[in-house]
Amino acid sequence: MASCKGMVILRRQVPGLSETGLARFVAKASRAARLQGSVNVLVSANRELRSLNRRFRGKDKPTDVLSFPPMAELAGRLAGDIAISAEIAAQNAKCLGHSAAEEVKILALHGILHLAGYDHEQDDGEMARREQQLREALHLPVGLIERVPGARQSSRRPGRTR
């Protein structure tokens, strides 16, 4: 299995979360998901997530998480990139009663599963079950898919979002 080391950039600070800490979590979650290659993570503001969402998905609104598979020539070494809104993570965390740092990790795990090939819009609950297993194994609170019972989410390839 290829290395799970990647780059983490915190353009927006999240209380209780460092670049090193998030990089360790992403590597651990990637291994648990059996994802091959490195994962780069950007934690930024709604403005940047809105711009990415508009550019890659045609949706002119901010979103919580986007995942981007690698270009074909980088596949294997790079599993892909994930972008997370620190602002939406903080709002979700407050509403759900856990820390913003935990929420960023939940969003990162969700993005990792998409990079591993899961698609909750078309998999009859397979991604939700896997996310729940990994969330429990990684000691995280309620997962993204579990928050909207019965709802089918939008696809994430490329630049997929919840």
Residue pairs with C-beta under 8 A, 6 or more apart in sequence:
1 31
1 34
1 36
2 36
2 37
2 38
2 76
2 77
3 37
3 38
4 26
4 27
4 30
4 31
4 35
4 37
4 38
4 39
4 79
5 23
5 27
5 38
6 23
6 26
6 27
6 38
6 39
6 40
6 41
6 78
6 79
7 23
7 38
7 40
7 41
8 19
8 20
8 22
8 23
8 26
8 40
8 41
8 43
9 19
9 40
9 41
9 42
9 43
9 44
10 17
10 18
10 19
10 22
10 43
10 86
11 42
11 43
11 44
11 45
11 48
11 86
12 43
12 44
12 45
12 86
12 87
13 86
14 43
14 86
14 89
14 90
14 100
14 101
14 104
15 99
15 100
15 101
16 99
16 100
16 101
17 43
17 100
17 101
17 104
21 101
22 41
22 43
22 104
22 105
22 108
23 41
25 105
25 108
25 138
26 39
26 41
26 108
26 112
28 138
29 105
29 108
29 109
29 112
29 134
29 138
30 39
30 79
30 112
32 134
32 137
32 138
33 109
33 112
33 113
33 116
33 130
33 134
34 116
35 79
35 112
35 115
35 116
36 76
36 79
37 70
37 75
37 76
37 77
37 78
37 79
37 80
38 77
38 78
38 79
39 78
39 79
39 80
39 81
39 82
39 111
39 112
39 115
40 78
40 80
40 81
40 82
41 81
41 82
41 83
41 84
41 108
41 111
42 48
42 81
42 82
42 83
42 84
43 84
43 85
43 86
43 89
43 104
44 83
44 84
44 85
44 86
45 85
45 86
45 87
46 62
46 85
46 87
46 88
47 62
48 83
48 85
49 62
49 63
49 64
49 66
49 83
49 84
49 85
49 88
50 60
50 61
50 62
50 63
52 66
52 83
52 159
53 59
53 60
53 61
53 62
53 63
53 66
53 159
53 161
54 60
54 61
55 159
56 66
56 68
56 158
56 159
57 66
57 154
57 159
57 160
57 161
59 161
62 85
62 87
62 88
63 85
63 88
63 161
63 162
64 84
64 85
64 88
64 89
64 92
64 107
64 144
64 161
64 162
65 82
65 83
65 84
65 85
65 107
65 108
65 110
65 111
65 144
65 161
65 162
66 82
66 83
66 111
66 156
66 159
66 160
66 161
67 80
67 81
67 82
67 111
67 112
67 114
67 115
67 156
67 157
67 159
67 160
68 80
68 81
68 82
68 83
68 158
68 159
69 75
69 79
69 80
69 115
69 157
69 158
70 77
70 78
70 79
70 80
70 81
79 112
79 115
79 116
80 115
82 107
82 108
82 111
82 112
82 115
84 104
84 107
84 108
84 111
86 100
86 104
89 100
89 103
89 104
89 107
90 100
90 103
92 103
93 99
93 100
93 102
93 103
94 100
96 103
96 141
96 142
96 147
97 141
98 141
102 140
102 141
105 138
105 140
106 135
106 140
106 141
106 142
106 143
106 144
107 144
109 131
109 134
109 135
109 138
109 140
109 143
110 131
110 143
110 144
110 145
110 162
111 156
113 127
113 130
113 131
113 134
114 127
114 156
114 157
114 160
118 126
118 127
118 130
118 131
119 127
119 155
119 156
119 157
119 160
120 126
120 127
120 128
120 145
120 152
120 153
121 152
121 153
121 154
121 155
122 155
127 145
128 143
128 145
128 146
131 143
131 144
131 145
131 146
132 143
132 146
135 141
135 142
135 143
144 162
145 153
153 162
154 160
154 161
154 162
